[in-house]
Amino acid sequence: MISSDYYFESLREIVERYIIPCNRLVREVVGHQKFSDAKTFEDLEARLKEEKKEEPARIPYRFAILPAYPQYIVLCYVPKEKVLKEFIKVRPKGFYFHDVNHVPF
C-alpha cells in the first residue's frame, strides 16, 4: 500500500517516483555482505544460531527479504540465545526504521 504522503497522477509517475527508487534501495540491501537468501524465518534463524554457536561472543546478524513480510527488509540478530527480528520498511526516500526515515548515502 502506498502511503498517503505520496500523490500520483499517472501509472508512469508511480513507477518513476516510487517503484524505481524502492527497487534501487532493495538492490543495495541484496548486495550487502550480511544479506541472506533465506526464504523463511526458520531458515534464517537456523543460520544465525549456527553462527552464534561458532562464535558465542559475537552478535551475528543478517538482512533478508522474506515473502511472509512484503515491503520490509527483515533484520535478525542473536544477542544471547533468542533470535530477534526487526522490520525495516522500504520507501522511495530511504529506509523507515523505529519511526525514523534513514536516508541512504
C-alpha positions in Angstrom: 0.0 0.0 0.0 1.4 3.4 -0.9 1.5 5.9 1.9 -0.9 8.9 1.9 2.2 11.1 1.8 2.5 10.3 -1.9 0.2 11.5 -4.6 0.5 10.4 -8.2 -1.2 11.5 -11.4 -0.3 8.5 -13.6 1.0 5.0 -13.5 4.2 6.2 -15.1 4.7 8.7 -12.2 4.2 5.8 -9.7 6.9 3.8 -11.4 9.3 6.7 -11.7 8.9 8.2 -8.2 8.0 5.2 -6.1 8.9 1.8 -7.6 12.3 2.7 -9.2 13.7 4.3 -6.0 12.4 1.4 -3.8 14.0 -1.1 -6.2 17.3 0.8 -6.0 17.3 0.6 -2.2 16.4 -3.1 -2.3 19.3 -3.8 -4.7 21.6 -2.1 -2.1 20.4 -4.5 0.6 20.7 -7.5 -1.6 24.3 -6.6 -2.4 25.2 -6.2 1.3 27.6 -8.8 2.7 25.2 -9.6 5.5 22.2 -10.3 3.2 20.8 -13.7 3.5 18.9 -15.5 0.7 16.8 -17.5 3.2 13.3 -18.0 2.1 11.7 -18.4 5.6 12.3 -17.0 9.0 13.1 -20.6 10.2 15.9 -20.9 7.7 17.4 -17.5 8.7 17.0 -18.4 12.4 18.9 -21.7 12.0 21.7 -20.0 10.1 22.1 -17.3 12.8 22.0 -19.8 15.6 24.8 -21.7 13.9 26.9 -18.5 13.6 26.3 -17.8 17.3 27.4 -21.3 18.2 30.6 -20.9 16.2 31.4 -17.6 17.9 29.4 -17.1 21.1 30.9 -13.7 22.0 29.7 -12.2 18.7 26.2 -10.9 17.9 25.5 -12.3 14.5 23.0 -10.5 12.3 21.6 -10.9 8.8 19.2 -9.0 6.5 16.6 -10.9 4.4 13.6 -10.3 2.2 11.1 -12.8 3.3 7.8 -13.5 1.4 5.9 -13.5 4.8 6.8 -9.8 5.3 6.2 -7.9 2.0 7.5 -4.3 1.8 10.0 -5.0 4.5 13.7 -5.8 5.0 13.9 -8.1 8.0 16.9 -7.6 10.2 17.5 -10.6 12.5 20.2 -10.9 15.2 21.2 -13.0 18.2 22.4 -11.1 21.2 22.2 -14.1 23.6 20.2 -17.2 22.6 16.9 -15.9 21.1 16.8 -14.7 17.5 15.3 -11.2 17.4 13.8 -9.6 14.4 13.2 -6.0 13.4 11.3 -4.7 10.4 12.7 -2.0 8.1 10.2 -0.5 5.6 11.5 0.4 2.2 10.3 3.8 1.0 11.4 5.8 -2.0 13.3 8.3 0.2 15.1 5.7 2.3 14.5 3.1 5.0 11.9 3.6 7.7 13.1 2.1 10.9 11.9 2.8 14.5 9.7 5.7 13.4 12.6 7.4 11.6 13.3 7.7 7.9 17.0 6.8 7.3 18.3 8.3 4.0 21.0 6.2 2.3 24.3 7.8 1.4 
